[in-house]
Amino acid sequence: MKKILLSLIFTMVAMQLFAQDNGVEMADALRSNGKIYVVVVCIVIILLGLIAYLFSLDKRLKKIEKENLPKT
């Protein structure tokens, strides 16, 4: 299992290294067109949504845990 996981990690790292060449050109094109701000705003909105969802899920779990505690 460790060998499979390690080979998967190395494969992903190698793919990232090869992807670096095109990424700079794409970022430059987005920056020159002003579209990079749209990308950043979309990423921020997605992250804020995920954080809000996790906090609401945590509140619900705490409420359920309080209800299910044995009363002594």
N, C-alpha and C positions, 0 to 999 in steps of 0.2 A: 504494500500500500504506500509506503514511504517513497519507493522508487517511482511509482506512477505520479504521485503528487509532486515530487521533485522535478520529474521530466515535464510535467504540465507547467510548472512555474518557469522553468528554463525556456520552454517554447513561447510562453507569453512574453517573457523579457526579450527574446530574440525578435518577436514580431514587433514589439514596441521600438526596438532599435532600428528596424527597417522602415517603420512608419514615420520616423523623424524627418526624413527628407521632404516628403510632401506636406507635412504639417506646417512647416515654416512658410512655405509658399501660400498655403491656404490661409494661414493667419494674417499674412501680409495683405492678401487680397481682401479679406474681410475688414481689416483695419483701414485700408485705403478707401473702401466704399462706405465705411461707417457702420457696417452691419455687425461688427464685433460686439457693439453695445446691445444689440438685439439678442445675441447668443448669451452674453453675460446675464442679461435680465431674465431670460428663460431659465438659465441654470439656477439663478437665485430664487426664482419663484418655485421651481421644483424642490429645491432644498428646504425652503421655508415650509412648503406643504408637507414634506416628509417629517420635518421637526414637529410641526403642529400635530400631525397624525400620531407620532410617537408619544408626545405629551398627553394627548387625549386618551390614548390606549393605556398609558401608565396610570392615569387617574381612574379609569374604569377598573383596571386590575386591582388597584389599592382598595377601591370600594368593594369589589367582590371578595377580596381577602378579609376585609373587616367584617363583612357579613357572615363569612364562613368560619370565623375563629370560634373555637369551643369556649362557651361561657363557664367560668369556674366560680 
